[in-house]
Amino acid sequence: MEVRLEGSIVLYEDKKRVAWVDFTAKWNEIELLATQVEKGMEGKSYASQAVENALIFARGFDSIKVSCPYIKRWIEENGFDKEVQYTQKLQFKEAVAKFNKYRSPEANAEILEIGDDFAVVKITGPFCVSCGLFDYFEDIAIEANARVIDYEEDEDGFIVRYELLGLEF
């Protein structure tokens, strides 16, 4: 097993990239954004190993922010010896995951873009006419402490823009 810092914290097995953790860093602050595993490499504990190495790397920073649901669960299950701050991006990602858990396949949400104070989501599916279309958009907004700014229809569904209003953990 080999770990490299290549703009992400990347885990290699037999010289093949198998998993990585995306992050941003500035001054003495790091934000762990997402954990990824190469297709076909799932279920082999590569994500866990990548997160463990990312957290070792993160110890060198004064401030550690977590915006990845997988990393949050890893910390809850395994512990971590340094304080972390969970972000509103994390809260929004968890809200979308919950939406998909309870609404799919009737409606499915995919985050297209997310920033510190906004998110853009594509919502697709056959939709329940009796539920009211805007209710789908609001389900995410309420769970994520966000506000629907606007939406537009496209060929597959709807693109919804949200304003993130602040943390509510």
N, C-alpha and C positions, 0 to 999 in steps of 0.2 A: 504494500500500500504506500502510495506517495501523495503528499499534499503540496500543492503549489499555489502561490499567490499570483494570479493573472488578471487582476481587475475584479475577480471573484476568488473565493477560496475554493480551489478545485481539487477533488479527490480522484486519483488515478489508480487503476488496477491493471497490472501488466501493460503499462504505457497507454492504456485506453481510459479516456475521461468517463467516469461513471456517475459522479454527482458533484454539485457545487452549491455554494451559498453566495447569492448576490448581496452586495453591501455598498454603502456610500460612507465616506469618511471625510471629515474636515476638522481641522485643528485637533482637538482632543476628544472628538465625539464620533462614534460609529453607529450607523443604523443598519441592522441586519434586515434585508428586504424580503428575500424569498429563498426557499430551498428547492432545488431542481434535481431530478434524477433522469439519466438518459433512458430513452424508451427501451424496454426490454430488460432493464436492470433493476426494476422495482422489486421490493420484497427481499432484498439481500442485505439489508441494514446499511447500505451506502449513505442514505440520507442522514441517518443517525450519526455515522462517523464524520460526515461533512460538517454537521452542526457542532459536534463535539470539538472539532478542529477550529471552526469559526469562533466558538466561544473562548477557546484558548487564545486565539489571536485578539479577540475583543478585550480580554483582560488588560491589555496594554493601553486602553483608552480610559479617560476619566468618566465619560458618559456613554452608556450603552442603551440604544433604543432598539426595540424589537417590533417589526412590522410584519412578521411571518407567523401564521397560526401554527405551523409545524414546530418552529423554534419555541414558541410559547408552551406548547404541550410537552416538548422535550425537557424544558426547564422545570415544569411542574412535576414531571415524572422522575427526573434524575437529579434535580437540584442544580444550583449554581452559586458559587461563593461570592458573587458580586451583584450589587443592585442593578436591576434593569428597569427601563421605563417602557411600558407598552404604549404604542402610538394609536392615533385615531385611524390611520391606515389599516392597522391590525383589526380594530373594531369593525371597520367597514368590510374587510375581507371576511371576517367571521359572520357578519350579517348576510353577505351574499351566499356563503356556504350554507347557512341555515335556511335561507330562502330556497336554494336549490334542493336541499334535503326534503323540504315539505311541499314544494310546488312542482318539482320536476316529475314527469315529463310535460305536464300541462304548461308550464312556463320555466324557462331556464335563463339564468343571468350569468354573464361573463364580463369581468372587469377588463375594459380595453385600455384604460389609463387611470392612474391614481397619483395624486400629489398630496401635499400637506393639507390643503384646504378644499380639494375638489376630487371628484371621481366621475368617470364616464363608463357607462355600463350598457351592454347590448342585451336586450331581453327578447328571447325568441320562444316560439311554441304555438300550439293551437289556441291557447288562451280560453278561458271560461268567460263567455259573454255576460252571463248573469252576475259575475263577480265585479265587473267594472274594470276596465283596463287600467285606469289610474291607480286602482287599489294595489295592483302588482308593484307599481313604482313606489307607492307609499309604504308597502310592507318593508322594503329595504330601508327607506328613509327613517322610519320609526325605530327599527332595530339598530341602525347605525348612528343615530342622532345626527341626521343629515336633512337637507331640504332639497326637493326637486326644483331645479332651476328652470329646465326646459326639456323637451323631448321632441324627437322627430321620427317619423316612420321611414323605414327603409325596406328593401325587398324581402328581408327575412323576419323583420320584427320592428323593434324600436331601439333607438339610441337615446339613453336618458342621462342627463347631466345633473350631478348632485353637488351641493355645497356642504362640506363637512363642518359641523357646528361646534365641535369640541368633544372631548372624551367623556364617556360615561361608563366606566368599568366598575 
